[in-house]
Amino acid sequence: GPSRFDWDQGSHAWIYRRTKANLLSLLENELAELCGEPLSLS
């Protein structure tokens, strides 16, 4: 099923509670794979 991210006030980031994955980092990694080069969304 879909991942559900919650806003973490302490880190000011969207975090998936099960894996502690940061949504912004996941997006950056997936887009970098598609584009073939690293990128930063922040």
Backbone as a chain_set.jsonl record, in Angstrom:
{"seq": "GPSRFDWDQGSHAWIYRRTKANLLSLLENELAELCGEPLSLS", "coords": {"N": [[0.816, -1.19, 0.0], [0.207, 2.375, -0.018], [2.712, 4.67, 1.178], [2.604, 6.463, 4.219], [3.166, 9.592, 5.258], [4.063, 11.641, 8.002], [4.014, 14.893, 9.434], [6.85, 15.975, 11.082], [7.451, 17.88, 13.716], [9.768, 18.449, 15.171], [11.964, 17.919, 13.446], [11.184, 19.322, 11.279], [10.141, 18.126, 8.92], [8.664, 15.795, 6.572], [8.014, 12.606, 7.623], [8.159, 9.074, 7.361], [6.756, 6.964, 9.524], [7.166, 4.182, 9.985], [9.627, 3.454, 8.786], [11.231, 5.593, 9.23], [11.904, 7.184, 7.127], [12.701, 10.068, 5.224], [10.652, 12.19, 3.443], [11.405, 14.196, 1.564], [14.08, 13.511, 1.023], [13.707, 10.97, -0.121], [12.278, 11.665, -2.457], [14.208, 13.256, -3.767], [16.207, 11.314, -4.243], [14.838, 9.459, -5.911], [14.147, 11.08, -8.11], [16.697, 11.813, -8.946], [17.647, 9.371, -9.863], [15.988, 9.019, -12.098], [16.681, 11.254, -13.652], [19.374, 10.974, -13.947], [21.342, 12.368, -12.67], [22.491, 13.953, -9.638], [20.277, 15.9, -7.543], [18.859, 18.7, -5.758], [16.109, 19.448, -3.785], [15.666, 21.172, -1.794]], "CA": [[0.0, 0.0, 0.0], [0.925, 3.644, -0.048], [3.409, 5.14, 2.38], [1.925, 7.594, 4.838], [4.148, 10.449, 5.912], [3.545, 12.567, 9.004], [4.881, 16.043, 9.676], [7.602, 15.901, 12.334], [7.736, 19.26, 14.1], [11.148, 18.555, 15.636], [12.914, 17.963, 12.326], [10.568, 20.129, 10.22], [10.169, 17.294, 7.717], [7.683, 14.722, 6.461], [8.701, 11.364, 7.974], [7.375, 7.838, 7.369], [7.023, 6.444, 10.872], [7.643, 2.787, 10.005], [11.033, 3.322, 8.382], [11.897, 6.874, 9.554], [12.348, 7.778, 5.869], [12.382, 11.472, 5.009], [10.006, 12.296, 2.137], [12.21, 15.023, 0.662], [15.239, 12.71, 0.605], [13.232, 9.936, -1.039], [11.985, 12.3, -3.744], [15.48, 13.634, -4.392], [16.875, 10.099, -4.726], [14.102, 8.884, -7.035], [14.292, 11.973, -9.258], [18.087, 11.722, -9.399], [17.737, 8.141, -10.66], [15.324, 9.26, -13.38], [17.405, 12.298, -14.402], [20.745, 10.551, -14.17], [22.283, 13.236, -11.953], [21.964, 14.353, -8.33], [19.609, 17.185, -7.464], [18.417, 19.096, -4.426], [14.815, 20.123, -3.795], [15.557, 22.114, -0.669]], "C": [[0.86, 1.256, 0.0], [1.631, 3.945, 1.266], [2.66, 6.349, 2.91], [2.933, 8.375, 5.665], [3.441, 11.403, 6.865], [4.543, 13.694, 9.187], [5.528, 15.895, 11.041], [8.053, 17.32, 12.685], [9.194, 19.444, 14.508], [12.158, 18.685, 14.511], [12.404, 18.81, 11.16], [10.603, 19.382, 8.891], [9.026, 16.285, 7.755], [8.421, 13.398, 6.628], [7.71, 10.198, 7.932], [7.719, 7.108, 8.66], [7.591, 5.028, 10.897], [9.138, 2.673, 9.747], [11.874, 4.541, 8.742], [12.439, 7.553, 8.297], [11.849, 9.216, 5.757], [11.838, 11.62, 3.583], [10.846, 13.094, 1.143], [13.425, 14.252, 0.142], [14.834, 11.621, -0.381], [12.949, 10.516, -2.422], [13.26, 12.684, -4.485], [16.184, 12.419, -4.981], [16.174, 9.514, -5.947], [14.219, 9.758, -8.283], [15.707, 11.945, -9.816], [18.287, 10.47, -10.249], [17.138, 8.357, -12.043], [16.102, 10.236, -14.26], [18.841, 11.91, -14.712], [21.784, 11.453, -13.528], [21.656, 13.68, -10.634], [21.277, 15.721, -8.396], [19.132, 17.441, -6.043], [17.11, 19.864, -4.544], [14.685, 21.14, -2.67], [16.392, 23.352, -0.894]], "O": [[2.089, 1.187, 0.016], [1.189, 3.519, 2.333], [2.144, 7.16, 2.141], [3.479, 7.871, 6.647], [2.357, 11.906, 6.569], [5.755, 13.49, 9.108], [4.838, 15.711, 12.044], [8.928, 17.884, 12.028], [9.791, 20.482, 14.222], [13.101, 19.47, 14.606], [13.109, 18.994, 10.169], [11.033, 19.921, 7.872], [8.494, 15.963, 8.817], [9.343, 13.097, 5.869], [6.578, 10.312, 8.402], [8.859, 6.685, 8.853], [8.418, 4.713, 11.752], [9.833, 1.895, 10.401], [13.094, 4.524, 8.579], [13.329, 8.399, 8.383], [10.724, 9.533, 6.144], [12.497, 11.218, 2.625], [10.976, 12.69, -0.012], [13.758, 14.334, -1.04], [15.535, 11.377, -1.363], [13.332, 9.933, -3.436], [13.375, 12.462, -5.69], [16.702, 12.483, -6.095], [16.83, 9.116, -6.909], [14.372, 9.242, -9.389], [15.897, 12.042, -11.028], [19.013, 10.502, -11.243], [17.71, 7.929, -13.046], [16.172, 10.06, -15.476], [19.453, 12.453, -15.632], [22.976, 11.323, -13.806], [20.434, 13.772, -10.525], [21.647, 16.581, -9.195], [19.018, 16.521, -5.234], [17.014, 20.82, -5.313], [13.705, 21.882, -2.605], [16.414, 24.244, -0.046]]}, "num_chains": 1, "name": "protein.A"}
